[in-house]
Amino acid sequence: MGAILNSDSWLSVWQRKGREAAGKAEYSTSDLLAADGFDGAMAQTSSEAQQHIAGIISSGLGLRPGMRVLEVGCGAGAVLSLLRNTQATFTGVDYSAPHIEIARSVLPETEFHVSEASSLPFSDNAFDAVFSYGVFLYFPDLPYAESVLNELLRVAEPSAPVMILDIPDAAKREACEEARRAAGASLNPPHCYYPKHFFADFAAARGRRSVVTDQAVPGYGNSRFRFNVLLQD
Ligand SMILES: C[S@@+](CC[C@H](N)C(=O)[O-])C[C@H]1O[C@@H](n2cnc3c(N)ncnc32)[C@H](O)[C@@H]1O
């Protein structure tokens, strides 16, 4: 019950944020980042940080023109707009309809769907790469996260890379919450924290390799408490 309430309250937080950002004739990268929550205390991202994030995703997934790539939890399309110049063929999914409306206006060439991450509206093996940036922290619990990971693998080609980024590290929860409190960042609804072995165990059970790296986005306050995971064939 608690988990469902937690999940529901994040959905309403995001829908409200999307509604507040809606209705502009044009959106700058800063507008998109703000709509996607990268405007609060500890969440500011400079252009150096943005290039760093785009570089990690682009090299981790091996993005190239025409590659079919899914972003799960794409928000208003901030990260997708940073990856535009790779000329991959992107699809975005988010459970917040107001965010998807903004994303459609900003990236008209991209296909978008309003959908829950745990139930994706795609057939098996539909993508050459899948990623999710800054989304797993809003999940209600680890079983939900595992259902999403299964879904990401289902829609990805068997050899496709799957990348999860900006994951709160359970080993650093106390320090993270202390830093967030001191910076005046919100602690409610709570974020979901993950032990690194959760992803390694998930990958090993499915015969996949996992590469876990500490996040190092320059100037991004949450970064020192977060990590990234690349699941590979
Ligand atoms: C911090 S924003 C990140 C958006 C985008 N990835 C970016 O980096 O700009 C988190 C997004 O995850 C979405 N989200 C959170 N939980 C989700 C879920 N269970 N299913 C689908 N989308 C979800 C929210 O609606 C929000 O747009």
The ligand as a MOL file (V3000), in Angstrom:
LIG
                    3D

  0  0  0     0  0            999 V3000
M  V30 BEGIN CTAB
M  V30 COUNTS 27 29 0 0 0
M  V30 BEGIN ATOM
M  V30 1 C 14.0000 13.7050 -13.7910 0
M  V30 2 S 12.8560 13.4590 -15.1060 0 CHG=1
M  V30 3 C 13.9800 12.8790 -16.3640 0
M  V30 4 C 13.4580 13.1440 -17.7410 0
M  V30 5 C 14.4790 12.8480 -18.8530 0
M  V30 6 N 14.9660 11.4900 -18.7610 0
M  V30 7 C 15.6320 13.8120 -18.7400 0
M  V30 8 O 16.6850 13.3720 -18.2610 0
M  V30 9 O 15.4830 14.9640 -19.0850 0 CHG=-1
M  V30 10 C 12.0520 11.9290 -14.6390 0
M  V30 11 C 10.9350 11.5070 -15.5950 0
M  V30 12 O 10.5880 10.1530 -15.3000 0
M  V30 13 C 9.2030 10.0060 -15.4830 0
M  V30 14 N 8.7930 8.7930 -14.7340 0
M  V30 15 C 8.9810 8.5450 -13.4130 0
M  V30 16 N 8.4990 7.3350 -13.0870 0
M  V30 17 C 8.0060 6.7910 -14.2230 0
M  V30 18 C 7.3520 5.5560 -14.5250 0
M  V30 19 N 7.1240 4.6500 -13.5670 0
M  V30 20 N 6.9820 5.3080 -15.7970 0
M  V30 21 C 7.1950 6.2520 -16.7730 0
M  V30 22 N 7.7830 7.4490 -16.5490 0
M  V30 23 C 8.1940 7.7160 -15.2810 0
M  V30 24 C 8.6250 11.3130 -14.9440 0
M  V30 25 O 7.3270 11.5740 -15.4190 0
M  V30 26 C 9.6650 12.3330 -15.4310 0
M  V30 27 O 9.2940 12.8820 -16.6650 0
M  V30 END ATOM
M  V30 BEGIN BOND
M  V30 1 1 1 2
M  V30 2 1 2 3
M  V30 3 1 2 10
M  V30 4 1 3 4
M  V30 5 1 4 5
M  V30 6 1 5 6
M  V30 7 1 5 7
M  V30 8 2 7 8
M  V30 9 1 7 9
M  V30 10 1 10 11
M  V30 11 1 11 12
M  V30 12 1 11 26
M  V30 13 1 12 13
M  V30 14 1 13 14
M  V30 15 1 13 24
M  V30 16 1 14 15
M  V30 17 1 14 23
M  V30 18 2 15 16
M  V30 19 1 16 17
M  V30 20 1 17 18
M  V30 21 2 17 23
M  V30 22 1 18 19
M  V30 23 2 18 20
M  V30 24 1 20 21
M  V30 25 2 21 22
M  V30 26 1 22 23
M  V30 27 1 24 25
M  V30 28 1 24 26
M  V30 29 1 26 27
M  V30 END BOND
M  V30 END CTAB
M  END
